[in-house]
Amino acid sequence: MLKIIADLHTHTIASGHSYGTIREMAKAADSRGLLVYGHSDHAPGIPGTCHPFYFANFESLPRFLYGVRILGSSEINILDDGSLSLEKRFIDLLDYGIAGIHLNCYQDQGKKRNTENVIKAMRCEKIKIISHPDSNKTPLDYPSLVDAAKDYSVALEVNNSSLENPDSRPGCYENYKKLLSLCMKREVNVVISSDAHDPSQVGEFKKAINFLDEIQFDNSLVINASLAKLMPFLCFTNS
Protein backbone atom coordinates (compact mmCIF):
# COMPACT_ATOMS: atom_id res chain seq x y z
CA MET A 1 0.00 0.00 0.00
CA LEU A 2 1.11 3.56 -0.73
CA LYS A 3 2.85 5.14 2.27
CA ILE A 4 2.60 8.89 2.77
CA ILE A 5 5.44 10.54 4.71
CA ALA A 6 4.19 14.14 4.90
CA ASP A 7 0.91 15.88 5.69
CA LEU A 8 1.16 19.33 4.10
CA HIS A 9 -2.40 20.69 4.33
CA THR A 10 -3.53 21.02 7.94
CA HIS A 11 -5.05 23.69 10.17
CA THR A 12 -4.25 24.65 13.75
CA ILE A 13 -6.15 26.81 16.24
CA ALA A 14 -4.75 29.83 14.38
CA SER A 15 -7.30 29.20 11.61
CA GLY A 16 -10.11 30.02 14.02
CA HIS A 17 -12.20 26.89 13.41
CA SER A 18 -9.63 24.19 14.18
CA TYR A 19 -8.69 22.63 17.49
CA GLY A 20 -5.01 21.75 17.86
CA THR A 21 -1.82 23.69 18.45
CA ILE A 22 1.19 23.23 16.19
CA ARG A 23 2.82 21.07 18.85
CA GLU A 24 -0.26 18.91 19.31
CA MET A 25 -0.53 18.45 15.55
CA ALA A 26 3.19 17.66 15.23
CA LYS A 27 2.97 15.12 18.04
CA ALA A 28 0.07 13.46 16.24
CA ALA A 29 2.14 13.42 13.04
CA ASP A 30 4.94 11.63 14.89
CA SER A 31 2.51 9.09 16.36
CA ARG A 32 1.36 8.24 12.83
CA GLY A 33 4.85 7.77 11.48
CA LEU A 34 5.07 10.94 9.39
CA LEU A 35 8.44 12.52 8.68
CA VAL A 36 7.14 15.98 7.75
CA TYR A 37 4.30 18.07 9.14
CA GLY A 38 3.13 21.21 7.33
CA HIS A 39 0.88 23.68 9.15
CA SER A 40 -1.08 25.72 6.61
CA ASP A 41 -3.50 27.98 8.40
CA HIS A 42 -6.02 30.01 6.47
CA ALA A 43 -5.02 33.37 5.04
CA PRO A 44 -7.33 36.40 5.42
CA GLY A 45 -10.81 35.94 4.02
CA ILE A 46 -11.86 33.01 6.18
CA PRO A 47 -13.84 34.15 9.26
CA GLY A 48 -11.83 34.02 12.47
CA THR A 49 -8.44 33.26 10.98
CA CYS A 50 -5.17 34.86 12.04
CA HIS A 51 -3.64 38.23 11.12
CA PRO A 52 -1.14 38.13 8.23
CA PHE A 53 1.66 38.97 10.67
CA TYR A 54 1.29 35.43 12.03
CA PHE A 55 2.95 34.15 8.85
CA ALA A 56 5.87 36.57 9.23
CA ASN A 57 7.21 34.97 12.40
CA PHE A 58 7.61 31.32 11.41
CA GLU A 59 11.35 31.67 11.99
CA SER A 60 10.58 31.53 15.73
CA LEU A 61 9.33 27.95 15.40
CA PRO A 62 11.60 24.91 15.73
CA ARG A 63 12.38 23.09 12.50
CA PHE A 64 11.82 19.75 14.26
CA LEU A 65 9.27 18.77 16.89
CA TYR A 66 9.03 15.21 18.24
CA GLY A 67 11.46 14.18 15.50
CA VAL A 68 9.14 15.48 12.76
CA ARG A 69 10.31 18.12 10.31
CA ILE A 70 8.12 21.23 10.52
CA LEU A 71 7.24 23.35 7.49
CA GLY A 72 5.26 26.60 7.61
CA SER A 73 2.65 27.33 4.98
CA SER A 74 -0.74 28.96 4.46
CA GLU A 75 -3.84 27.93 2.56
CA ILE A 76 -4.39 31.15 0.64
CA ASN A 77 -7.74 32.06 -0.86
CA ILE A 78 -8.12 32.56 -4.58
CA LEU A 79 -10.30 35.63 -5.01
CA ASP A 80 -12.85 36.51 -7.70
CA ASP A 81 -10.21 38.12 -9.92
CA GLY A 82 -7.63 35.34 -9.46
CA SER A 83 -5.57 37.33 -6.98
CA LEU A 84 -4.48 35.85 -3.65
CA SER A 85 -5.74 36.90 -0.23
CA LEU A 86 -2.28 37.15 1.33
CA GLU A 87 0.19 39.87 0.36
CA LYS A 88 3.29 38.77 -1.52
CA ARG A 89 5.59 40.01 1.25
CA PHE A 90 4.05 37.39 3.55
CA ILE A 91 3.79 34.68 0.88
CA ASP A 92 7.53 35.03 0.27
CA LEU A 93 8.20 34.04 3.89
CA LEU A 94 6.38 30.70 3.63
CA ASP A 95 8.17 27.42 3.02
CA TYR A 96 5.52 26.72 0.38
CA GLY A 97 2.08 28.04 -0.44
CA ILE A 98 -1.28 26.37 -0.99
CA ALA A 99 -3.98 28.13 -3.00
CA GLY A 100 -7.63 27.18 -3.15
CA ILE A 101 -11.15 28.39 -3.72
CA HIS A 102 -13.38 28.82 -0.66
CA LEU A 103 -16.94 30.01 -1.00
CA ASN A 104 -16.56 32.18 2.10
CA CYS A 105 -14.65 34.62 -0.09
CA TYR A 106 -15.33 33.54 -3.67
CA GLN A 107 -18.38 33.60 -5.92
CA ASP A 108 -18.67 30.86 -8.52
CA GLN A 109 -18.02 32.36 -11.94
CA GLY A 110 -18.47 29.30 -14.11
CA LYS A 111 -16.02 26.66 -15.26
CA LYS A 112 -13.98 28.80 -17.65
CA ARG A 113 -13.45 31.77 -15.34
CA ASN A 114 -12.92 29.61 -12.25
CA THR A 115 -10.17 27.76 -14.09
CA GLU A 116 -8.56 30.97 -15.28
CA ASN A 117 -8.48 32.23 -11.70
CA VAL A 118 -6.85 29.07 -10.37
CA ILE A 119 -4.26 29.15 -13.15
CA LYS A 120 -3.50 32.79 -12.34
CA ALA A 121 -2.81 31.76 -8.74
CA MET A 122 -0.40 29.08 -9.97
CA ARG A 123 1.80 31.80 -11.45
CA CYS A 124 2.88 32.83 -7.95
CA GLU A 125 6.24 31.12 -7.51
CA LYS A 126 5.58 30.04 -3.91
CA ILE A 127 2.28 28.29 -4.73
CA LYS A 128 3.12 24.58 -4.89
CA ILE A 129 -0.29 23.00 -4.21
CA ILE A 130 -3.85 23.66 -5.39
CA SER A 131 -6.21 22.54 -2.63
CA HIS A 132 -9.35 20.45 -3.19
CA PRO A 133 -9.98 21.11 -6.93
CA ASP A 134 -12.93 18.76 -6.68
CA SER A 135 -16.33 20.40 -6.11
CA ASN A 136 -19.23 20.95 -8.47
CA LYS A 137 -19.94 24.13 -6.51
CA THR A 138 -17.00 25.75 -8.32
CA PRO A 139 -16.48 23.62 -11.47
CA LEU A 140 -13.13 23.56 -13.22
CA ASP A 141 -11.92 22.72 -16.72
CA TYR A 142 -9.65 19.81 -15.82
CA PRO A 143 -7.70 19.51 -19.09
CA SER A 144 -6.71 23.18 -18.83
CA LEU A 145 -6.00 22.88 -15.11
CA VAL A 146 -3.75 19.84 -15.54
CA ASP A 147 -1.86 21.44 -18.43
CA ALA A 148 -1.21 24.53 -16.30
CA ALA A 149 -0.12 22.44 -13.31
CA LYS A 150 2.41 20.78 -15.58
CA ASP A 151 3.64 24.12 -16.93
CA TYR A 152 3.99 25.74 -13.48
CA SER A 153 5.19 22.65 -11.55
CA VAL A 154 2.24 22.72 -9.16
CA ALA A 155 0.76 19.65 -7.48
CA LEU A 156 -3.00 19.06 -7.50
CA GLU A 157 -4.40 17.86 -4.21
CA VAL A 158 -6.37 14.71 -3.48
CA ASN A 159 -8.15 15.84 -0.34
CA ASN A 160 -8.99 13.05 2.10
CA SER A 161 -11.53 15.24 3.89
CA SER A 162 -13.46 15.76 0.63
CA LEU A 163 -13.69 12.01 0.14
CA GLU A 164 -14.72 11.49 3.77
CA ASN A 165 -17.43 14.16 3.49
CA PRO A 166 -18.57 14.20 -0.16
CA ASP A 167 -21.71 16.19 0.65
CA SER A 168 -19.50 19.17 1.45
CA ARG A 169 -17.85 19.00 -1.98
CA PRO A 170 -20.46 17.43 -4.26
CA GLY A 171 -19.16 15.48 -7.23
CA CYS A 172 -15.72 14.99 -5.74
CA TYR A 173 -15.45 11.27 -6.52
CA GLU A 174 -16.32 11.63 -10.20
CA ASN A 175 -14.30 14.81 -10.50
CA TYR A 176 -11.22 13.13 -9.05
CA LYS A 177 -11.57 10.28 -11.54
CA LYS A 178 -11.47 12.77 -14.42
CA LEU A 179 -8.70 14.85 -12.87
CA LEU A 180 -6.42 11.97 -11.93
CA SER A 181 -6.80 10.26 -15.29
CA LEU A 182 -5.50 13.44 -16.90
CA CYS A 183 -2.70 13.71 -14.34
CA MET A 184 -1.47 10.26 -15.33
CA LYS A 185 -1.60 11.10 -19.04
CA ARG A 186 0.33 14.34 -18.53
CA GLU A 187 2.55 13.04 -15.69
CA VAL A 188 1.38 15.78 -13.33
CA ASN A 189 2.19 15.51 -9.64
CA VAL A 190 -0.47 15.17 -6.98
CA VAL A 191 -0.35 15.46 -3.21
CA ILE A 192 -2.51 13.52 -0.74
CA SER A 193 -3.58 15.66 2.21
CA SER A 194 -5.67 15.17 5.30
CA ASP A 195 -6.92 18.78 5.52
CA ALA A 196 -6.87 18.08 9.25
CA HIS A 197 -8.63 20.48 11.60
CA ASP A 198 -7.86 18.47 14.73
CA PRO A 199 -4.89 16.36 15.88
CA SER A 200 -6.98 13.21 15.51
CA GLN A 201 -7.14 13.83 11.74
CA VAL A 202 -3.42 14.40 11.08
CA GLY A 203 -2.06 11.73 8.76
CA GLU A 204 -5.52 10.41 7.93
CA PHE A 205 -5.22 9.43 4.26
CA LYS A 206 -7.12 6.13 4.10
CA LYS A 207 -9.97 7.25 1.83
CA ALA A 208 -7.60 8.96 -0.58
CA ILE A 209 -5.16 6.04 -0.73
CA ASN A 210 -7.95 3.53 -1.28
CA PHE A 211 -9.38 5.72 -4.02
CA LEU A 212 -6.03 5.90 -5.81
CA ASP A 213 -5.75 2.12 -5.54
CA GLU A 214 -9.23 1.69 -7.04
CA ILE A 215 -8.43 3.76 -10.12
CA GLN A 216 -4.92 2.23 -10.41
CA PHE A 217 -3.22 5.59 -10.13
CA ASP A 218 0.50 5.87 -10.84
CA ASN A 219 1.88 6.31 -7.32
CA SER A 220 5.16 7.69 -8.63
CA LEU A 221 3.27 10.95 -9.18
CA VAL A 222 2.45 11.35 -5.45
CA ILE A 223 4.98 13.92 -4.27
CA ASN A 224 4.54 13.30 -0.55
CA ALA A 225 5.30 9.60 -0.71
CA SER A 226 9.04 10.27 -0.76
CA LEU A 227 11.32 12.80 0.92
CA ALA A 228 13.66 12.58 -2.06
CA LYS A 229 10.88 13.84 -4.31
CA LEU A 230 9.04 16.12 -1.90
CA MET A 231 11.75 18.46 -0.69
CA PRO A 232 13.15 19.41 -4.13
CA PHE A 233 9.58 19.85 -5.41
CA LEU A 234 8.92 22.37 -2.66
CA CYS A 235 12.25 24.08 -3.47
CA PHE A 236 12.98 23.77 0.22
CA THR A 237 16.63 23.89 1.12
CA ASN A 238 16.75 25.25 4.69
CA SER A 239 18.13 22.97 7.38
C-alpha positions, 0 to 999 in steps of 0.5 A: 500500500502507498505510504505517505510521509508528509501531511502538508495541508492542515489547520491549527487553532490559528485558523479560528475553526480548528482545534489543535496547536502546532505542537499537538498536531506535530505530536500526532504526526509523529505518532502516525509515522510521518516525517514531515508536518506542514501547518497551513493555516487560512489566510485572510478571508476566512472568518476568524483566521489569524492576522497576516503577521502570524505568517511573518514569524515562522522563523521563531518555530523549531524546525523539528518537533518530536522528530518530525520536520516542521514546514510553515505554509498557508492555505491562501484564498483565490479571489474573484479576480484570481488574486491571492488573499495574502500579500506577496511580502508574507507569501515570500516568507512561507516554506511553500504556499497552498492556493484554493477556492473557498466560498466564504470569499469567492463567488462561482463564476463558471467553469472557464473563469474559475479555471482561469483564476486558479491558473493565475494563482499558480503563477505565484512562484511560492504556490506549490499546491492547489487545494481540493480542486474537486467540487461541483460548486465551483467547477473547473476545466480539468484539461486546462487545469492539468496542463497549467499544473504541468507548466507551473510545476504545481501539485493538484491535491487529493483531499482526504476530507473531501472524500470522507465528506462528499456532501461538502464537496459534491461530485468529488469522486467523479471529479477526481476520476477525471482529474487523476486520469488526466494527471497520469496522461500528462505526468502531473504531480499530486499530493494527498492531504488530510486537511486536518482540523484536529490532531486526531485527523493528522495523517488520515489518508485512508480514503484517498489512498484507497481511491487511488488504488481503485483507479490504479493511479501511478503512485510515482506521481504522489509527491509526498510519498518520498522525501527525495521527491518532496523536498526538491519539489517544494524548493525547500533547502533550509536545514 
